[in-house]
Amino acid sequence: MTRPSPGGGDGVPDAGADALAGLAREVDGLRRAVDPLRDVGGRVEDLARLVGQLTDAVSVLSKRPGATPAPSWLLLPTDPAVAKQLLGELCAWLHAVFLRYSDGAAALPPCWLYHPDVVEELLWLMHAWCVAYQGKAASVALAGDWHDRQRPGVVRRIRQNAGSCSIERHQTRPEWEQHPTGATEVPGLDAVASIAGWWGARRDDPAPEPAAQSTPASESTTNGTQHR
């Protein structure tokens, strides 16, 4: 049985109206139930992104300079060929990078090869530069640390420990120590083979004497031409 509509038109069964109202309530209830799940899904996605970022961070930290070994001149194997190769690489880097800095060129004495502690300092500084600029974890932060802390520290210690030394103490400060404008010639290259032979096989013996340097006639009677 149907009930007349207020407008006098055909009526709608009471059961049908109740069913539509119930369906509307169910849809609204489902919407309310699904909305929190949507928020949970977003939080799960955020958590996944965070886990990925942490994984990347751990991977980078595992490759930081602290985990990258540098060769040691002081503990180098007793092999002249190894020593000569290492010195060749170091001299190339000094020419390309270190001696571009005027304070570095001024601090490095001509007899630097005869100071094992200076060679050691320069070796690790070279490898720190490689990690900062060319390694898998190379970054602006590492490059900044190399410029701000590592390079100035090495320059300061070289100046303190060997800066006043020279092969011929009577000579005036060479021109290359003043204000280099380009790639400065690495001093003492003629001694690489001699130093490699000494340090590679006979490092507990006294260092070989530097080769005699030519001097102007006016200084030919000056004494003190041996390495200090």
Secondary structure by P-SEA (a helix, b strand, c coil): cccccccccccccaaaaaaaaaaaaaaaaaaaaaaaaaaaaaaaaaaaaaaaaaaaaaaaaaaccccbbbbbcccccccaaaaaaaaaaaaaaaaacccccaaaaaaccccccccaaaaaaaaaaaaaaaaacccccccaaaaaaaaccaaaaaaaaaaaccccccccccccccccccccccccccccccaaaaaaaaaacccccccccccbbbbccccccccccccc
